[in-house]
Every structure is written in C-alpha cells, then in structure tokens.
Amino acid sequence: MNPYIPPLNLGMVINSSKDNNEVIYRSGFPQPLNYPYIEETLNLKTIIYIGSEKSVTDEYKAFITKNNYIFKIFEMSSVRDENLHLKIKHIFELILNKQNYPILIHSNKGKHRIGVITGLIRKVLLGWSISGIYQEYGVYTGNIKGEMDLEFINNFDFGDLNVDFDIDQLPSYLNYV
C-alpha cells in the first residue's frame, strides 16, 4: 500500500460548515505521486491553475481528463501582469458558482501567486483582516518578501470588477439574503 502524498503547500482556503461540498484548496503544482491523494481524498470538481500553460504536462492533462475535472488556466507571473484584474474577475466568477465546488487552485509552488488569490478570497469573501492575510502569506512563502503581492492585496478594490454571478448559485458560506 502506497501512502498518500499531498501536493506541495496544500492547504484549505474555505471549508463551509453549511455545505461539506463547498471547499476550496490551495497548493503547488500536483505531481504524479500526488494524484492518488487528490483523486481519493479531495473529491474535486474544478482545478484552477495560476501559471503558464507551458507547465501543463501531457501526464497532468491525462489526469484531469481521467477524472473529468473542469480545468481552467489563468496565465499569471506576478501582480504586475497585464489584464490581471480581468483574470481575477474570471477566477472569482468560478469561485462564486457553487456548482464548481470542491475547487483546487494551484500555482507551481503554491506560494506567491496563490498567496495573492487566497489573500483576495480571504479579504473580499471572508472579511479577513489584512494582518491575518499577511500572516498566512508569510506561512506559505516562508516569510520570503512579497511586498508587491501584499500591497496589491491591500489596495485591491473588488468593486471595480463587475463580476457576473447567479444569486441562486452563490456558495452558502457567503451568508447572502
């Protein structure tokens, strides 16, 4: 029996107590030795990759196809990227649809790019304080400086995005009326 090996920097971003299916995970890029863990424990429906399409191997594509995961790639190298707000808008449109849950959002190492997306989820959807977001960012990056990332999260104004969503499909943890 092989032990399950989770992806690098795996963590839980959202675990709704109202609906056990409304879970968002974060991680580094899953490797073949992580596939059994993902298949048998996370029960994913959607995988969002924040990185370069060039990094997606044929083996990873086969894993995604085999498991019928919805797979979306958002090209991003840093918070300086062109059209970053548009990419974040589309990521949030996926997150704001409960039919996409459970979700895994990953980058290559699960540190900076995922730290930004996780920080925005925590700030915008969960109402976390900036100090809590900074602390979590530091845990996953090993306190490697990410001043631009943290400044981006701090200054991000979600009101400018005009995210499309269906109120009937919003996840229950948002406590909407």
C-alpha positions in Angstrom: 0.0 0.0 0.0 1.4 3.3 -1.0 1.0 6.3 1.3 -1.0 9.2 0.1 1.2 12.2 -0.7 -0.5 15.6 -0.8 0.7 18.3 -3.3 3.3 20.8 -2.1 1.9 23.6 0.2 -1.6 22.0 0.2 -4.0 24.0 2.5 -7.7 24.7 2.9 -8.9 28.1 1.9 -12.6 27.6 2.5 -14.4 24.8 4.3 -18.1 25.7 4.6 -19.7 24.1 7.6 -23.1 24.7 5.9 -22.3 22.5 2.9 -19.4 20.0 3.1 -19.0 20.2 -0.7 -18.1 23.9 -0.6 -14.4 23.6 -0.2 -11.5 25.4 -1.8 -8.0 24.1 -1.5 -4.7 25.7 -2.5 -1.4 24.0 -3.4 1.6 23.9 -5.6 1.6 22.1 -8.9 0.4 18.5 -8.4 2.9 15.8 -9.4 2.0 12.2 -10.4 2.8 11.0 -6.9 0.1 13.3 -5.6 -2.6 12.1 -8.0 -3.9 9.2 -5.8 -4.2 11.7 -2.8 -6.1 14.2 -4.9 -8.4 11.5 -6.5 -9.2 9.7 -3.3 -9.4 12.4 -0.7 -10.3 15.8 -2.2 -13.3 14.8 -4.4 -12.6 17.8 -6.7 -14.8 19.1 -9.4 -12.7 22.1 -10.6 -9.0 22.8 -10.8 -7.8 26.4 -11.4 -4.1 26.8 -12.4 -2.5 30.1 -11.9 0.7 29.9 -14.1 1.9 29.2 -17.6 0.2 26.8 -19.9 3.7 25.6 -20.9 4.0 24.0 -17.5 1.0 21.7 -18.0 2.3 18.3 -19.0 0.6 15.6 -21.0 0.5 13.4 -17.9 -1.3 16.2 -16.0 -3.8 16.7 -18.8 -4.5 12.9 -18.8 -5.0 13.0 -15.0 -7.5 15.9 -15.4 -9.3 14.2 -18.3 -9.5 10.8 -16.5 -11.2 12.5 -13.5 -13.5 14.7 -15.6 -12.3 17.8 -13.7 -13.2 21.3 -15.0 -9.8 22.8 -15.7 -9.1 26.5 -16.2 -5.7 28.1 -16.7 -5.0 31.8 -15.9 -1.6 32.9 -17.2 0.0 34.9 -14.4 3.6 35.5 -13.5 3.2 38.4 -10.9 0.9 41.1 -9.8 2.4 43.3 -12.5 0.8 41.2 -15.2 -1.3 42.8 -17.9 -5.0 42.3 -17.6 -4.6 40.9 -14.1 -7.9 42.4 -12.9 -9.7 40.6 -15.7 -8.1 37.3 -14.8 -9.1 37.8 -11.1 -12.7 38.6 -12.3 -12.9 35.3 -14.1 -11.4 33.4 -11.2 -14.0 34.9 -8.8 -16.8 34.0 -11.3 -15.7 30.4 -10.9 -15.5 30.7 -7.2 -18.9 32.3 -6.9 -20.6 29.4 -8.5 -21.3 26.5 -6.1 -21.6 24.1 -9.0 -17.8 24.3 -9.4 -17.1 23.0 -5.9 -14.9 21.4 -4.5 -12.1 23.5 -6.1 -8.3 23.3 -6.1 -6.4 26.5 -7.0 -2.7 25.9 -7.6 0.4 27.6 -9.0 3.8 26.0 -9.4 5.0 26.1 -5.8 1.8 27.3 -4.0 3.4 30.4 -2.6 3.2 33.9 -4.1 0.6 33.7 -6.9 -1.7 31.5 -4.9 -1.0 33.8 -1.9 -2.4 36.7 -3.8 -5.5 34.8 -4.9 -6.0 33.3 -1.5 -5.5 36.7 0.1 -8.1 38.2 -2.2 -10.6 35.4 -1.3 -9.9 36.0 2.4 -10.3 39.8 2.1 -13.3 40.0 -0.3 -15.4 36.9 0.5 -14.4 36.1 4.1 -13.7 39.5 5.6 -10.3 38.7 7.0 -8.1 41.4 8.4 -5.1 42.4 6.4 -2.8 41.3 9.2 -4.3 37.8 9.1 -3.8 37.7 5.4 -0.2 38.9 5.7 0.5 36.2 8.4 -0.9 33.4 6.2 1.0 34.7 3.2 4.2 34.5 5.3 3.5 30.9 6.4 3.2 29.7 2.8 6.1 31.7 1.5 8.5 31.1 4.4 8.4 34.8 5.1 10.1 35.4 1.8 9.4 39.0 0.9 6.4 39.6 -1.3 5.8 43.4 -0.7 4.3 43.9 -4.1 1.9 41.0 -3.6 0.8 42.2 -0.2 0.4 45.8 -1.4 -1.7 44.5 -4.3 -4.0 42.6 -1.9 -4.2 45.5 0.5 -5.1 48.0 -2.3 -7.3 45.7 -4.3 -10.8 47.2 -4.9 -13.2 44.4 -5.8 -15.9 46.9 -6.6 -14.3 47.7 -9.9 -14.6 44.2 -11.3 -18.3 43.8 -12.1 -18.2 40.0 -11.5 -21.0 38.1 -13.2 -22.9 35.7 -10.9 -26.2 34.0 -10.4 -27.5 34.6 -6.9 -29.0 31.1 -6.8 -25.6 29.6 -7.4 -23.7 31.6 -4.8 -21.9 29.4 -2.2 -23.7 29.2 1.2 -20.8 30.5 3.2 -21.4 34.0 1.8 -24.5 34.4 4.0 -26.4 36.3 1.4 -30.0 37.2 1.9 
